Amino acid sequence: MPFTPPEPFTTRPTLQGTFGMSASTHWLATAAAQAVLERGGNAFDAVTAGAFVLHVVEPHLNGPGGDMTGVFVTASDPGTPVVLMGQGPAPAAATVEHYRAEGLDLVPGSGALAAAVPAAVDAWLLLLRDHGTWELDAVLEFAIGYARDGHPMLGRVGGTIAAVAELFQTHWPSSAELWMPGGKVPAEGELVRNPAHARTLERLVEAGRASTGTRETRIDAARLEWREGFVARAMVASVQTPHRHSSGTDHRGVLALADLAGFEAGYEPAATVEFRGHTIAKTGPWGQGPALLQTLAILDGFEDRLLDPSTELGAHTILEAQKLALADREAYYGDTNVPLEYLLSEEYCAGRRSLITDRASHDFRPGRVPGREPYLPPLRTEYVPPALASLVQASRPGAGQASGSAGLGVGEPTVAPSGETRGDTCHIDVVDRWGNMISATPSGGWLQSSPAIPELGFCLGTRLQMTWLEPGTPSTLTPGKRPRTTLTPTLVLRNGRAVTALGSPGGDQQDQWQLPYLLRAIVGGYSPQQAIDAPTFHTTSMPGSFWPRTWEPGGAVVEERLGEDIIAGLERRGHLVTRAGGWTLGRLSAVVRDPATGVLQAAANPRGAQGYAAGR
């Protein structure tokens, strides 16, 4: 075997069965999805029910005001991966000129100026309409119940609220009222309710019921109520009041009714690459997903022994390949004409592969595409917003500024008192007995994103922070253009049939944590749970996608279980290693189907004692 053998012990078993499998970042969402399967629903009914539960039980990681992407196959066409596109664009008034006039040089990381058009709800309802079988009220029953009647709150939700409590109390009173009832942060395990959120979902159901006709027209009526009815009006009204942003200054948002009415979620073909007899399917380069495809294409030219994440040589090779692909992400990716075919070509990837030596690179090295100039972003190791620059004391160099050292990715957003979030999210995978399979990553609209909208029970997202305010970049803030999202679910096919759906939260780390799983599963023969449990790592040697867009040249974050000898070897090679504890990186989940036998599998991340898989 070319790979280090997996540990004989796993934290949980890899589940096996033939009926249906669900896996997600919260046990309640997994249970809801599995309950739908048990009651005769298909994978698309189940994943939609689970996703709306995630809005309720992981509000620090996603919400209805955010976004999502998914990649799926249907039982009738198991060889054609389809992207569910739930990433909204910049509003019409979100121009570089306006933000510059507001005194900003970056799109803020919190506050309504960072809000793209919310797209998650419309995307889920579109999927349910076209590929599900259930009525909307039955699908939303689980989320409505948890919001109306309560659910035990996660400690991480309370930790997030505590981190931004002063911001809420001083600047965002509607958020304080919603998330700090009585002026206190709810304790871990305390039953918490969000009746406004429950009522919002109930009103969407009522809008559907008021529509005569088919199941599809009823779902479309709910979608229309979201885009043009009471939800849209409340969202637009909420941004009219100036409020504190992560820049330290107060601004109004720019979201308008026409922006909401003019957007609909949709479907797109997946971007793919072949690797060791498997097809890996991702979103297009308006998301970061193709960076994983580029990394695999670079690694495909190496011997198997160089791809083992559990060895010094393998970890080094993987980290160096990731740096090259992520540099191309910054230089070329966006909602624009991206030369992806060239970036994935054998000739181009061979040239990139040749740059990998036995030493860690500390340089930002995008490749050269004929007829294109790569965008070279500001390479800041620290950032001080213009409005706060005068407040930074020379004797306290950390005061008022954001460090370039990326968060350790412990399975939740790294939240500053300003509301700045380094980014994280949720994930859910479902496969049913018929062969429908989906991997989906809902995100955005975190409770710390912007002030809560009292009548809705949630807030707007902050995805526009992934755009630049410089002209001529592939992801310059542009009305009607999607920000380059980090949301990056994965579907794997073998012999033309879908075999695995997987994904992970983690902002810039999502694909970096999925890569060792894929290598261990495809090349090393690991089971799904073995691949999830195994120690992992990621690079911070690229400009971050989240405000304040800093980087750490040569940085690598590793789980200490990788082994002291391997970590010391990485340091000798020049990696600037941050030890992140033993069980801190990655929040993967996965479902698997063998097309030949119909046997299903599922596995979920033990880190944080939160994600679970279920199935039979």
Phi, psi and omega in degrees: 000127183286347183254158172300129180300144179291158175298138180293334180264135171240153183293330175220161173285154164286117183291146179222145179180192180226357186269307182178152182224141176226145177210138181204182182274000176216134185298330180290324177292319176299316181296320179296315180298317181292326178298322178295316177300318181296333181265014173099357178287162177263184185299329183281325170299315186293314183293326178293316177300315179296322181295318178292331173293320177302323176303325185276314190268343174236059185290345176278355183240342177191167178193170181299335180278008183257218189216175177198157167225150178218162173221132189213164167230154175259158178298331181280343179215069188287356181255002182243100178287137182237137177269128170270111189264104178239040177251113180283158181271179173288140176299163183299328181268005179273078181253154175303319183299318180294315183292321176297320179295336176278003178084021184254144171246353170224150171294130183299158178271347173216154184107160189291341176295341180270002186276122165279173176296122181300133189228348188297312185297315180298323180294315180297319181290327175297313179300315180299317181299314190273330187232350176273182180230344186271159171284156185298320184298322179291322180292319183275355182306319183293310181296318179299317180298315180293325179286319183282313188264344175106158174213152179292126186282139174292146175299327181292330176294314178298321178297322178294314179299317180298324182294331183245018184301318181295319176301313180300310186290326184271321190239331184240071186299329179295326177289321177298319181295322182284314190259349179230062182300132183072013179080010183239147173281125179302143181281156176303132180087350179291139179286117182245146182234155175221077185298329178295319177297315179301317181294324176301312180294321179298322180290328174295318177298317180297322178298322177293317181297329181289348181268130176276158176118215188271172173304320181295318180291329177293319178293320178297327178295321176293320177299318180295322177297323177295314188278332187230350185263221188296326180295310181301316181297319180292320178299311183294319178297326185293333185273356184285337181272123177301141181210164184291134174250172180294346175290349184086006181236163184258138182212155166275157171275178184235003181296134182233162180302322180296328178296316182290317181292332185272359183250139170223140173294167183199190180240148178219156172291150180278152168274139185222160171214151177266134180214115176049048177080010180235151173255124179257126185246133183221177171292171173288178185284010164284352170240175182276356186309317180297346174297326174293320178298318178297318180299315179296321179294324176292314183290336184298338180276358180262157173295156181305322185296340178274358184252006183278112182294347183267009177238159178299313182295318179294314179299318179298312182299317180296314180300319181291322177294321179297320179301317182294316180293320181289331173296320176294325175304313181292324187282330191230338190280147175165181178277070187205189180278093184264131181282060188293323180301319179291318182295335179261001184289153181298319181296313181296314183292330175295320176296320177294319180301323183293345179281346182279122178242191179276003179246148178285131177279139173250013184257156172266113192232074172290154179277174180253127178251129182306130178079005180235145170255123180293140175285131178251102185288163173301129182258080182266135171267347172207161185216136175238118177302143181308321183290341182254356187304319183290346182269349182284121183271135182299329181281349179230078188298344179271349186289133174071012181228163180254128181287152176281351178285113184293153177300159185284356176069049186277020175096012176207163178296146168275112189248126174269161179303337179284352185096353177302132180235124180286354168103126172196181188192204181235173175206151178209139177230142177216140170225139179248177186290344180271346181105003170293136184213138180214141170242128185217143183232094175277146185199184175071169183065029176303151181300338179263012182285313185197170184302138178298145176265105193305317185284348180255331180083018176204181183231175177278163181270187186223031187293339181293347176298348178272007175255163179254155176259014173263141178286155172082007176270161178289348180226042173293140176305119185216126178307134179084353179262144177281139170293154179284098186285155173270354185290124194210071174292162186228140171235137181242133177240149175223131183054038175077014179229140179294133181236336183214137167240128182210167176178177181204145163293178173131013178058233180296343184271354188306305180287331179296327177276334177286330183300309178301325176300310182298317180296316181292323181284315186280315184266320186271348178076018179291150170286163180305314182290324176299319181291326178287319184289332187299148182297148185224183187195171174200163177263148171246015184271055175201154176297132182292152178281342184255148173310132012260024170062037180267172179217168179231096184304125179078004185288141175218133178249128187227149169281137185295339177295347176301333176112136184297323179296319180291318180296317178298322177296320177297321179294321177297329179281355175107002177287137175269095193270132169252122178277126190249023184085180186273325187225070188231336189254133177094139174223047187290151163221161183202148167233149188225145175223132173267109183299333183286324185248341186080002179289133181250153176222160175206151179206156181213160187286132176276343185297130182084356177050051186223316181284145179214154171246155176212154178165172177204000000 
